[in-house]
Amino acid sequence: MGATATGKTDIGLALADRFPVSLISVDSALVYRGLDIGTAKPDAATLQAYPHALIDCCDPEDAYSAARFVADAQALVSAAHAKGRLPVLVGGTHLYYRALLRGLSELPSADAATRARISARAEEQGWPALHQALAEEDPETAQRLHPNDAQRIQRALEIIALTGRPPSAHYADCAQRAAGAGWSVLSMAVADDDRAALHKRIGQRFDAMMDAGFLDEVRRLHGHAGLHPDLPSMRSVGYRQLWAHLDGELSLDEAIEAGKAATRQLARRQWTWLRKEPDLVWLRADEGPARQAVAHVEAHLRGKGGNSL
């Protein structure tokens, strides 16, 4: 695990060089076909040499959920164990990790009328005001959400409206048995405390994506009849900002700066998740994290045995 732009993919490849592994992506954007440049998806040569499951497994018109990830990942982990291979999950969508290892709570399905009322309220008051309203109902959930994170604020308020209980309460008394019960799990995360350097890398990577044709990639998606900006795939960081540019809502420079800012916000949200995660083994970004990861896995396998993750 780790924030965006901290080198998680390279660590996964190093583990694959050392052990007989099955690499499984844990990324809510890499699942979508056609979202390549803006997701920093490993290139074709890398994926051929180091196959990753759960990359390019979903059309961008469809929605990929945490529940679907749990079902897919559990099957992949079990298949790896059956072959005597080590399942290595790599990615930054920490909600997926939690859902896999601790289970999913029973939450209501989306309700169009409720969402419409929340959206109308946001149009009138703004999302920061709704974020403050959420903080009064569910401080724990509000703390991990950015005041402009419309999608997640809306969903949290929807859950409260439909159930009368805050999302944090649903997650606390999770009703579904965790898929990872019985597994011997080693959870590692990249620790990069130099936020200025991380933000610089985020900016440089976004510029490199633009040079590699990111705008053309979004333009092709923008011209696809089945896609629109409210789909989960098109809400991915970077894509929604460039989509807004193509819709005439932002200049290109504004869209690029908004994309970089959104990526920095994503990194902050990921750090919020990580700080609350128990039993993490931290890999120092400035001390050879891949080498550290290999050593930790060797020790884990020596000490645990059985079905490890």
KEKE-3310 file (N, C-alpha, C; in steps of 0.2 Angstrom, whole numbers, plus 5000, padded with zeros to 4 digits):
npx = (5004:5001:5003:4998:5011:5022:5029:5024:5021:5034:5039:5031:5035:5048:5046:5041:5052:5059:5051:5039:5026:5009:5003:4991:4981:4976:4967:4956:4955:4963:4957:4949:4947:4956:4959:4973:4985:4983:4981:4993:4995:5004:5015:5013:5023:5028:5017:5016:5028:5026:5013:4997:4983:4966:4968:4963:4950:4937:4925:4924:4911:4905:4902:4914:4915:4918:4913:4913:4926:4931:4925:4931:4945:4946:4944:4955:4966:4964:4966:4979:4985:4981:4990:5002:5008:5012:5001:5001:4996:4994:4993:4984:4970:4963:4951:4947:4956:4953:4939:4942:4949:4942:4929:4913:4901:4883:4875:4863:4856:4859:4849:4839:4830:4833:4847:4845:4839:4849:4859:4853:4852:4866:4869:4863:4869:4883:4896:4906:4898:4889:4898:4901:4889:4888:4899:4893:4884:4892:4906:4918:4918:4917:4929:4939:4936:4937:4932:4926:4924:4913:4906:4908:4904:4890:4886:4888:4879:4867:4867:4864:4852:4844:4845:4846:4857:4874:4887:4900:4895:4889:4900:4907:4900:4901:4893:4896:4906:4923:4933:4946:4948:4958:4969:4986:4992:5003:5005:5011:5017:5022:5032:5033:5038:5042:5033:5034:5043:5035:5024:5030:5034:5022:5017:5027:5025:5012:5014:5022:5013:5004:5013:5014:5002:4990:4979:4974:4970:4959:4951:4948:4940:4930:4923:4916:4901:4894:4899:4900:4902:4898:4901:4909:4922:4925:4926:4938:4954:4961:4956:4942:4945:4951:4941:4932:4938:4937:4924:4923:4923:4934:4950:4965:4976:4971:4964:4974:4981:4971:4970:4982:4981:4970:4976:4985:4976:4971:4982:4983:4971:4974:4985:4978:4970:4980:4986:4977:4977:4979:4994:5003:5018:5031:5039:5053:5054:5066:5076:5078:5065:5060:5070:5069:5056:5057:5065:5056:5045:5052:5055:5042:5037:5045:5041:5027:5021:5009:4994:4998:4997)
npy = (4994:5012:5030:5038:5039:5034:5023:5010:5000:4997:4990:4979:4972:4969:4960:4950:4946:4940:4930:4916:4923:4929:4943:4955:4968:4982:4994:5006:5013:5007:4996:4998:4997:5006:5017:5022:5031:5041:5034:5030:5017:5001:4998:4989:4980:4978:4973:4961:4954:4954:4949:4956:4953:4960:4971:4981:4974:4978:4987:5005:5010:5003:5000:4997:4990:4989:4978:4969:4969:4962:4949:4945:4946:4937:4925:4925:4925:4913:4904:4907:4902:4888:4885:4885:4898:4914:4926:4943:4958:4974:4991:5007:5009:5009:5007:4995:4986:4985:4981:4968:4961:4964:4963:4968:4980:4980:4990:5002:5002:5014:5028:5036:5047:5052:5056:5066:5076:5078:5083:5094:5102:5104:5112:5124:5127:5123:5111:5111:5116:5105:5096:5100:5098:5084:5082:5085:5075:5063:5063:5055:5050:5062:5067:5060:5064:5075:5092:5096:5084:5078:5066:5056:5063:5065:5051:5047:5055:5051:5038:5040:5047:5036:5026:5031:5030:5034:5032:5027:5020:5009:5003:4999:4989:4978:4967:4957:4943:4943:4941:4938:4930:4918:4919:4922:4937:4949:4966:4979:4996:5010:5023:5039:5053:5065:5077:5088:5084:5073:5080:5087:5076:5071:5082:5082:5070:5071:5081:5073:5063:5071:5075:5062:5060:5061:5070:5067:5054:5056:5063:5054:5046:5055:5056:5045:5037:5030:5035:5047:5061:5057:5044:5032:5028:5040:5049:5048:5053:5067:5063:5068:5082:5085:5081:5091:5102:5098:5100:5113:5120:5123:5130:5123:5125:5127:5115:5106:5111:5109:5095:5091:5096:5089:5076:5078:5079:5067:5059:5064:5059:5046:5044:5047:5036:5026:5030:5026:5012:4997:4987:4989:4986:4997:5004:5012:5025:5031:5022:5011:5004:4992:4982:4982:4977:4964:4958:4958:4950:4938:4935:4934:4923:4913:4913:4911:4903:4892:4898:4912:4930)
npz = (5000:4999:4996:4981:4968:4975:4971:4972:4962:4957:4968:4969:4957:4960:4970:4963:4955:4965:4971:4968:4963:4962:4955:4960:4956:4965:4963:4959:4947:4938:4934:4923:4905:4892:4900:4902:4901:4910:4922:4925:4922:4921:4907:4891:4889:4902:4908:4901:4904:4918:4923:4929:4938:4938:4931:4917:4916:4915:4907:4903:4903:4913:4931:4944:4959:4977:4982:4971:4969:4980:4978:4966:4970:4981:4974:4966:4975:4981:4971:4968:4980:4978:4968:4974:4975:4979:4984:4979:4983:4976:4976:4978:4982:4996:5002:4996:5000:5014:5013:5008:5018:5030:5027:5021:5025:5027:5016:5010:4993:4980:4979:4969:4971:4983:4981:4972:4979:4988:4979:4974:4986:4987:4976:4980:4992:4992:4991:5002:5013:5014:5018:5030:5037:5036:5045:5057:5059:5057:5062:5061:5047:5040:5043:5035:5022:5009:5009:4996:4990:4981:4977:4987:4999:4996:4995:5008:5015:5009:5014:5028:5027:5022:5031:5044:5051:5054:5041:5047:5058:5052:5046:5057:5063:5055:5045:5036:5034:5035:5020:5021:5032:5041:5033:5032:5034:5028:5029:5020:5018:5009:5016:5015:5020:5015:5010:5002:4992:4987:4982:4972:4963:4960:4952:4942:4936:4931:4922:4913:4909:4902:4891:4886:4879:4886:4885:4873:4875:4884:4876:4866:4874:4878:4866:4865:4864:4874:4886:4900:4911:4924:4927:4936:4931:4924:4933:4939:4945:4936:4924:4925:4926:4914:4906:4909:4903:4890:4888:4889:4901:4908:4905:4896:4904:4917:4919:4920:4931:4940:4940:4945:4958:4962:4962:4972:4983:4983:4987:5000:5006:5005:5014:5025:5027:5028:5040:5049:5048:5056:5061:5051:5041:5039:5025:5021:5010:5006:5009:5001:4997:4990:4992:5006:5007:5001:5011:5022:5017:5016:5029:5034:5027:5032:5046:5046:5036:5028:5020:5014:5012)
capx = (5000:5005:5000:5000:5017:5027:5033:5021:5022:5041:5040:5028:5039:5054:5044:5040:5058:5062:5047:5034:5020:5003:5002:4984:4981:4971:4967:4949:4955:4967:4952:4945:4950:4956:4962:4980:4990:4981:4981:5000:4995:5010:5015:5011:5029:5029:5012:5018:5033:5024:5005:4994:4976:4962:4970:4959:4945:4931:4923:4923:4904:4902:4905:4917:4913:4922:4910:4915:4933:4931:4924:4937:4952:4946:4945:4962:4970:4963:4969:4986:4987:4981:4996:5008:5011:5011:4997:5004:4991:4998:4989:4982:4963:4963:4945:4947:4960:4949:4934:4944:4952:4938:4922:4909:4895:4877:4873:4858:4858:4858:4842:4839:4826:4837:4853:4843:4838:4856:4862:4849:4855:4873:4868:4861:4874:4889:4898:4909:4892:4886:4903:4900:4883:4890:4903:4889:4881:4896:4913:4923:4917:4919:4936:4943:4933:4939:4925:4924:4923:4905:4903:4908:4899:4883:4885:4887:4872:4862:4866:4861:4845:4840:4845:4846:4863:4880:4891:4905:4892:4888:4907:4910:4897:4901:4889:4898:4912:4929:4935:4953:4949:4962:4975:4992:4993:5008:5003:5017:5016:5028:5032:5037:5037:5044:5027:5036:5045:5030:5020:5034:5034:5015:5017:5031:5021:5006:5017:5024:5007:5002:5017:5013:4996:4984:4973:4971:4967:4953:4947:4945:4935:4925:4919:4913:4894:4892:4903:4898:4907:4896:4903:4915:4928:4927:4927:4945:4958:4964:4951:4937:4947:4952:4934:4929:4942:4934:4917:4923:4922:4941:4956:4969:4981:4967:4962:4981:4982:4966:4972:4988:4978:4966:4980:4988:4971:4970:4987:4981:4966:4977:4988:4973:4968:4986:4988:4972:4978:4984:4999:5007:5025:5032:5045:5056:5055:5073:5080:5077:5059:5060:5074:5065:5050:5059:5067:5050:5042:5056:5054:5035:5036:5048:5038:5020:5019:5002:4991:5000:4995)
capy = (5000:5018:5035:5039:5041:5032:5017:5003:4995:4994:4985:4973:4969:4967:4954:4945:4944:4936:4924:4914:4927:4931:4950:4957:4975:4985:5000:5007:5015:5002:4990:5001:4997:5012:5022:5020:5036:5045:5030:5027:5010:4998:4998:4983:4976:4977:4968:4955:4951:4953:4949:4958:4952:4965:4977:4980:4969:4981:4993:5011:5012:5000:5002:4992:4991:4986:4971:4965:4968:4957:4943:4944:4945:4931:4920:4925:4923:4906:4901:4907:4897:4882:4884:4886:4904:4920:4932:4950:4964:4980:4997:5012:5009:5006:5004:4988:4981:4984:4977:4961:4959:4965:4962:4974:4982:4980:4997:5003:5004:5021:5030:5042:5053:5055:5059:5072:5081:5081:5087:5101:5106:5106:5117:5130:5128:5121:5104:5112:5116:5098:5092:5102:5095:5078:5082:5085:5068:5058:5066:5051:5050:5068:5069:5057:5066:5082:5096:5096:5077:5078:5059:5053:5066:5063:5044:5047:5058:5046:5032:5043:5048:5030:5021:5034:5029:5036:5026:5024:5014:5003:4999:4997:4983:4975:4961:4952:4940:4946:4936:4936:4926:4912:4920:4925:4943:4954:4972:4984:5002:5015:5029:5045:5059:5072:5079:5093:5080:5069:5084:5088:5070:5071:5087:5080:5064:5073:5084:5068:5061:5076:5074:5056:5060:5061:5074:5063:5048:5058:5066:5048:5043:5060:5055:5038:5038:5027:5038:5053:5063:5055:5037:5031:5028:5046:5053:5046:5059:5069:5062:5073:5088:5086:5081:5098:5106:5097:5103:5120:5123:5125:5131:5118:5126:5126:5108:5103:5113:5106:5088:5090:5098:5083:5071:5079:5078:5059:5057:5066:5054:5039:5045:5047:5029:5022:5031:5022:5005:4993:4982:4990:4987:5003:5003:5019:5027:5034:5017:5005:5000:4986:4978:4980:4972:4957:4955:4957:4944:4932:4934:4932:4916:4909:4913:4910:4897:4891:4902:4919:4936)
capz = (5000:4999:4992:4974:4966:4979:4969:4974:4957:4956:4973:4967:4952:4964:4974:4958:4953:4970:4973:4964:4965:4958:4956:4959:4956:4970:4960:4956:4940:4933:4931:4917:4899:4889:4905:4902:4903:4916:4928:4926:4921:4918:4900:4889:4890:4909:4910:4898:4908:4925:4923:4934:4938:4939:4926:4911:4917:4916:4902:4907:4904:4919:4937:4947:4966:4982:4983:4965:4970:4985:4975:4961:4973:4985:4970:4963:4981:4982:4965:4969:4985:4976:4964:4978:4973:4984:4981:4981:4981:4975:4974:4982:4984:5002:5004:4993:5005:5020:5011:5007:5024:5036:5025:5019:5029:5023:5015:5005:4986:4978:4979:4964:4973:4989:4978:4968:4985:4991:4974:4974:4992:4986:4971:4983:4998:4990:4995:5009:5018:5015:5022:5037:5039:5037:5051:5063:5059:5057:5062:5058:5040:5037:5044:5030:5016:5007:5008:4989:4987:4981:4976:4994:5003:4994:4997:5016:5017:5007:5019:5034:5025:5021:5036:5050:5055:5050:5038:5052:5062:5047:5045:5063:5065:5048:5045:5032:5037:5030:5015:5022:5038:5040:5029:5036:5030:5029:5026:5020:5015:5008:5020:5011:5024:5012:5006:4996:4986:4984:4978:4966:4959:4957:4947:4936:4933:4928:4915:4909:4906:4896:4886:4883:4876:4891:4883:4867:4878:4886:4870:4863:4879:4877:4860:4866:4865:4881:4892:4903:4917:4931:4928:4941:4927:4921:4939:4941:4945:4930:4919:4926:4925:4907:4903:4910:4898:4883:4889:4889:4907:4910:4900:4897:4910:4923:4920:4922:4938:4944:4940:4950:4964:4964:4964:4979:4988:4983:4991:5007:5008:5005:5020:5031:5027:5030:5047:5054:5047:5061:5060:5045:5041:5035:5020:5020:5003:5005:5011:4997:4999:4987:4996:5013:5006:5000:5017:5026:5015:5017:5036:5035:5025:5037:5052:5046:5032:5026:5015:5015:5008)
cpx = (5004:5001:5002:5007:5023:5030:5031:5022:5029:5042:5037:5032:5045:5052:5043:5046:5061:5058:5042:5027:5014:5001:4994:4984:4975:4970:4960:4949:4958:4962:4949:4950:4950:4958:4969:4985:4989:4981:4988:5000:5002:5010:5014:5017:5030:5023:5013:5023:5031:5016:5002:4986:4973:4965:4966:4954:4938:4930:4922:4916:4901:4905:4908:4917:4918:4919:4912:4923:4934:4930:4929:4943:4952:4947:4952:4967:4970:4966:4976:4989:4986:4987:5002:5011:5009:5007:5000:4999:4995:4993:4987:4975:4962:4957:4944:4950:4955:4943:4936:4946:4947:4930:4918:4903:4889:4874:4868:4860:4857:4851:4842:4836:4830:4843:4851:4842:4845:4859:4859:4852:4862:4873:4867:4866:4881:4891:4902:4903:4889:4891:4902:4894:4884:4894:4899:4885:4886:4903:4918:4923:4920:4926:4941:4941:4935:4932:4922:4923:4916:4903:4903:4904:4892:4881:4884:4881:4867:4861:4863:4854:4841:4840:4845:4852:4869:4884:4897:4902:4891:4895:4909:4907:4896:4898:4892:4905:4918:4931:4942:4954:4953:4968:4980:4994:4999:5006:5009:5014:5022:5027:5036:5035:5038:5038:5029:5039:5040:5026:5024:5034:5027:5015:5021:5028:5015:5008:5019:5018:5004:5006:5016:5006:4990:4978:4970:4967:4960:4948:4944:4939:4929:4920:4916:4906:4891:4895:4900:4902:4904:4898:4909:4922:4930:4928:4935:4949:4962:4959:4945:4939:4948:4946:4931:4932:4938:4927:4917:4923:4929:4946:4960:4974:4977:4965:4969:4982:4977:4967:4977:4985:4974:4970:4984:4983:4970:4976:4986:4976:4969:4981:4984:4971:4974:4987:4983:4973:4982:4989:5002:5014:5027:5039:5047:5057:5062:5078:5079:5071:5058:5064:5071:5059:5052:5061:5061:5046:5045:5055:5047:5034:5039:5044:5031:5019:5012:5000:4993:4998:5000)
cpy = (5006:5024:5035:5041:5039:5025:5011:4998:4992:4989:4979:4969:4966:4960:4948:4942:4939:4929:4922:4917:4927:4938:4951:4964:4977:4992:5001:5010:5011:4997:4992:5000:5004:5018:5020:5025:5039:5041:5028:5019:5007:4997:4990:4978:4974:4972:4961:4951:4950:4954:4951:4956:4959:4972:4976:4975:4972:4987:4999:5013:5008:5002:4996:4994:4987:4979:4967:4964:4962:4950:4941:4942:4939:4925:4919:4923:4916:4902:4901:4902:4890:4880:4884:4893:4909:4925:4939:4955:4970:4986:5002:5013:5006:5004:4997:4983:4980:4980:4969:4958:4959:4964:4969:4974:4982:4988:4997:5004:5011:5022:5036:5048:5056:5059:5065:5077:5083:5085:5094:5105:5108:5112:5124:5132:5127:5115:5105:5112:5109:5094:5094:5099:5088:5077:5082:5079:5063:5061:5062:5050:5056:5070:5066:5060:5074:5086:5097:5089:5075:5070:5056:5056:5065:5056:5044:5050:5054:5041:5034:5044:5042:5026:5024:5033:5031:5030:5023:5019:5008:4999:4996:4990:4979:4968:4955:4949:4941:4940:4934:4932:4920:4913:4923:4931:4947:4960:4977:4990:5006:5021:5034:5051:5065:5074:5084:5089:5076:5074:5086:5082:5070:5076:5085:5074:5066:5077:5078:5064:5065:5075:5068:5055:5059:5064:5070:5057:5050:5061:5060:5045:5048:5059:5049:5039:5036:5030:5045:5055:5060:5048:5037:5031:5036:5051:5052:5053:5061:5068:5067:5080:5090:5085:5088:5102:5105:5099:5110:5124:5125:5126:5125:5119:5125:5119:5104:5105:5109:5098:5087:5091:5092:5077:5072:5078:5070:5057:5058:5061:5047:5039:5044:5039:5025:5024:5028:5015:5002:4988:4983:4989:4992:5002:5011:5020:5029:5028:5011:5001:4993:4981:4976:4976:4965:4954:4954:4951:4938:4930:4931:4925:4911:4908:4910:4903:4897:4896:4910:4924:4941)
cpz = (5000:4995:4985:4973:4971:4977:4971:4968:4956:4962:4972:4962:4955:4967:4969:4955:4958:4972:4968:4966:4960:4960:4955:4961:4961:4968:4957:4949:4935:4930:4924:4910:4896:4893:4906:4905:4909:4922:4930:4926:4918:4911:4898:4890:4897:4910:4906:4902:4915:4925:4929:4933:4940:4936:4920:4911:4917:4910:4906:4907:4910:4925:4941:4955:4970:4983:4977:4966:4975:4982:4970:4965:4977:4980:4967:4969:4982:4977:4966:4974:4982:4971:4967:4977:4979:4981:4984:4978:4981:4973:4979:4984:4990:5005:5001:4998:5011:5019:5011:5014:5030:5034:5024:5023:5024:5022:5010:4998:4985:4977:4975:4967:4979:4986:4975:4974:4987:4986:4974:4980:4990:4981:4975:4989:4996:4994:5001:5014:5019:5019:5029:5041:5041:5044:5057:5064:5060:5056:5059:5051:5037:5038:5038:5023:5015:5007:5001:4986:4987:4981:4983:4999:5002:4996:5005:5018:5015:5012:5025:5033:5025:5027:5043:5054:5050:5047:5043:5056:5058:5047:5051:5065:5058:5049:5041:5034:5032:5026:5017:5029:5037:5036:5034:5032:5032:5025:5026:5016:5015:5012:5017:5015:5021:5008:5000:4990:4983:4979:4971:4961:4956:4951:4940:4932:4929:4921:4911:4905:4901:4890:4882:4879:4880:4888:4877:4870:4880:4881:4867:4868:4878:4871:4860:4868:4872:4887:4894:4909:4924:4932:4932:4937:4926:4927:4942:4940:4939:4924:4919:4924:4917:4903:4903:4905:4891:4883:4889:4895:4910:4904:4901:4903:4916:4924:4922:4929:4943:4945:4945:4957:4967:4966:4971:4984:4989:4988:4999:5010:5009:5012:5026:5032:5031:5038:5052:5053:5052:5058:5053:5046:5036:5031:5019:5013:5002:5007:5007:4998:4996:4991:5003:5012:5005:5007:5022:5024:5016:5025:5038:5033:5030:5043:5052:5042:5030:5020:5017:5010:5009)
residu = (MET:GLY:ALA:THR:ALA:THR:GLY:LYS:THR:ASP:ILE:GLY:LEU:ALA:LEU:ALA:ASP:ARG:PHE:PRO:VAL:SER:LEU:ILE:SER:VAL:ASP:SER:ALA:LEU:VAL:TYR:ARG:GLY:LEU:ASP:ILE:GLY:THR:ALA:LYS:PRO:ASP:ALA:ALA:THR:LEU:GLN:ALA:TYR:PRO:HIS:ALA:LEU:ILE:ASP:CYS:CYS:ASP:PRO:GLU:ASP:ALA:TYR:SER:ALA:ALA:ARG:PHE:VAL:ALA:ASP:ALA:GLN:ALA:LEU:VAL:SER:ALA:ALA:HIS:ALA:LYS:GLY:ARG:LEU:PRO:VAL:LEU:VAL:GLY:GLY:THR:HIS:LEU:TYR:TYR:ARG:ALA:LEU:LEU:ARG:GLY:LEU:SER:GLU:LEU:PRO:SER:ALA:ASP:ALA:ALA:THR:ARG:ALA:ARG:ILE:SER:ALA:ARG:ALA:GLU:GLU:GLN:GLY:TRP:PRO:ALA:LEU:HIS:GLN:ALA:LEU:ALA:GLU:GLU:ASP:PRO:GLU:THR:ALA:GLN:ARG:LEU:HIS:PRO:ASN:ASP:ALA:GLN:ARG:ILE:GLN:ARG:ALA:LEU:GLU:ILE:ILE:ALA:LEU:THR:GLY:ARG:PRO:PRO:SER:ALA:HIS:TYR:ALA:ASP:CYS:ALA:GLN:ARG:ALA:ALA:GLY:ALA:GLY:TRP:SER:VAL:LEU:SER:MET:ALA:VAL:ALA:ASP:ASP:ASP:ARG:ALA:ALA:LEU:HIS:LYS:ARG:ILE:GLY:GLN:ARG:PHE:ASP:ALA:MET:MET:ASP:ALA:GLY:PHE:LEU:ASP:GLU:VAL:ARG:ARG:LEU:HIS:GLY:HIS:ALA:GLY:LEU:HIS:PRO:ASP:LEU:PRO:SER:MET:ARG:SER:VAL:GLY:TYR:ARG:GLN:LEU:TRP:ALA:HIS:LEU:ASP:GLY:GLU:LEU:SER:LEU:ASP:GLU:ALA:ILE:GLU:ALA:GLY:LYS:ALA:ALA:THR:ARG:GLN:LEU:ALA:ARG:ARG:GLN:TRP:THR:TRP:LEU:ARG:LYS:GLU:PRO:ASP:LEU:VAL:TRP:LEU:ARG:ALA:ASP:GLU:GLY:PRO:ALA:ARG:GLN:ALA:VAL:ALA:HIS:VAL:GLU:ALA:HIS:LEU:ARG:GLY:LYS:GLY:GLY:ASN:SER:LEU)
# end
